[in-house]
Amino acid sequence: QVQLVESGGGLVQPGGSLRLSCAASGSIYRINTMGWYRQVPGKERELVATITSSSGTDYADSVKGRFTISRDNAENTEYLQMNSLKPEDTAVYYCNALITAVSRRGPRNDYWGQGTQVTVSS
């Protein structure tokens, strides 16, 4: 089985920083795209950032220039460095990975972390 384990959420003042991490484990053959999403009550889950297996990145306009996504392929881990945080960034953040499990012909599915709360408040 494949699991994603998140860490790094918490409470921070506006203008502060947090670093989220998400480690994938289990019977992994290949990790393609990894990413971060966030969700607040009453709104749909939205894309924050993605990173491909070759380290190409994409960001939502609302976080561009403030957030940086990265990955450590040797450790099957992705990170989200969040700087200059705003109250509007408050949400539950979820890591995501498109993973082929077990072997080359194994199933390919999106996997999700459990979610971690990020609260930006003075």
C-alpha positions as CSV (number, residue, x, y, z in Angstrom):
1,Q,0.0,0.0,0.0
2,V,1.0,3.6,-0.5
3,Q,0.7,6.4,2.1
4,L,1.4,10.1,2.3
5,V,2.4,11.5,5.6
6,E,2.3,15.3,6.1
7,S,3.9,17.5,8.7
8,G,4.6,21.2,9.4
9,G,1.3,22.9,9.8
10,G,0.5,25.3,12.6
11,L,-0.3,28.9,13.6
12,V,1.8,31.8,12.3
13,Q,1.5,35.6,12.2
14,P,0.9,37.5,9.0
15,G,4.2,37.9,7.2
16,G,5.6,34.7,8.8
17,S,6.8,31.5,7.2
18,L,6.0,27.8,7.4
19,R,7.4,24.7,5.7
20,L,5.2,21.8,5.0
21,S,6.5,18.3,4.1
22,C,4.9,15.2,2.7
23,A,6.7,11.8,2.6
24,A,5.4,9.0,0.4
25,S,6.0,5.4,1.5
26,G,5.0,1.9,0.5
27,S,5.2,-0.2,-2.7
28,I,6.1,2.7,-5.0
29,Y,7.3,2.1,-8.5
30,R,7.2,5.6,-9.8
31,I,6.1,9.1,-8.5
32,N,5.1,11.4,-11.3
33,T,3.5,14.7,-10.4
34,M,3.3,15.8,-6.8
35,G,1.4,18.8,-5.5
36,W,-0.3,20.8,-2.8
37,Y,-3.9,21.8,-2.5
38,R,-5.9,23.7,0.1
39,Q,-9.5,24.0,1.2
40,V,-11.5,26.4,3.4
41,P,-15.1,26.0,4.6
42,G,-17.6,26.8,1.9
43,K,-15.1,26.7,-0.9
44,E,-13.9,24.0,-3.3
45,R,-10.4,22.5,-2.9
46,E,-8.0,24.6,-4.9
47,L,-4.6,23.9,-6.4
48,V,-1.7,25.6,-4.8
49,A,1.4,24.2,-6.6
50,T,2.6,21.2,-8.5
51,I,6.0,19.7,-9.3
52,T,6.8,17.1,-12.0
53,S,9.2,14.2,-11.8
54,S,11.7,16.4,-13.7
55,S,11.2,19.3,-11.2
56,G,9.1,21.5,-13.5
57,T,6.8,23.7,-11.3
58,D,3.5,25.5,-11.5
59,Y,1.8,27.8,-9.0
60,A,-1.6,29.4,-8.4
61,D,-1.5,33.1,-9.1
62,S,-2.5,33.8,-5.4
63,V,0.8,32.3,-4.1
64,K,3.2,32.9,-6.9
65,G,6.4,34.6,-5.6
66,R,5.6,33.7,-2.0
67,F,5.5,29.8,-2.0
68,T,8.1,27.4,-3.3
69,I,7.4,23.7,-4.0
70,S,10.3,21.2,-4.2
71,R,10.9,17.5,-4.0
72,D,13.6,15.1,-2.9
73,N,13.4,12.1,-5.2
74,A,15.7,10.0,-3.2
75,E,13.4,10.3,-0.1
76,N,10.1,10.4,-2.0
77,T,9.3,13.6,-0.2
78,E,7.8,17.0,-1.4
79,Y,8.0,20.3,0.4
80,L,6.1,23.6,0.4
81,Q,8.0,26.6,1.7
82,M,5.4,29.3,2.5
83,N,6.7,32.8,3.0
84,S,5.0,36.2,3.5
85,L,1.9,34.4,4.7
86,K,-1.4,36.2,4.6
87,P,-4.7,35.6,6.5
88,E,-6.2,34.5,3.2
89,D,-3.7,31.6,3.2
90,T,-5.5,30.0,6.2
91,A,-6.8,26.6,5.1
92,V,-6.4,22.9,5.4
93,Y,-3.5,21.9,3.2
94,Y,-3.3,18.5,1.5
95,C,-0.4,16.9,-0.3
96,N,-1.1,14.9,-3.4
97,A,1.0,12.5,-5.6
98,L,0.3,10.6,-8.8
99,I,1.9,7.3,-8.1
100,T,2.4,4.0,-10.0
101,A,2.5,1.2,-7.4
102,V,4.3,-2.1,-7.2
103,S,5.6,-2.4,-10.8
104,R,5.6,-0.8,-14.2
105,R,2.2,-2.3,-15.0
106,G,0.8,-1.6,-11.5
107,P,-2.1,0.7,-10.8
108,R,-1.6,4.5,-11.2
109,N,-3.6,6.6,-8.9
110,D,-3.8,9.9,-7.0
111,Y,-2.9,9.6,-3.4
112,W,-3.7,12.2,-0.7
113,G,-2.3,13.1,2.7
114,Q,-4.5,13.5,5.8
115,G,-4.4,17.3,5.6
116,T,-2.7,19.7,7.9
117,Q,-4.2,23.0,9.3
118,V,-2.4,26.3,8.5
119,T,-3.7,29.3,10.3
120,V,-2.4,32.8,9.6
121,S,-3.6,35.3,12.3
122,S,-2.3,38.1,14.4
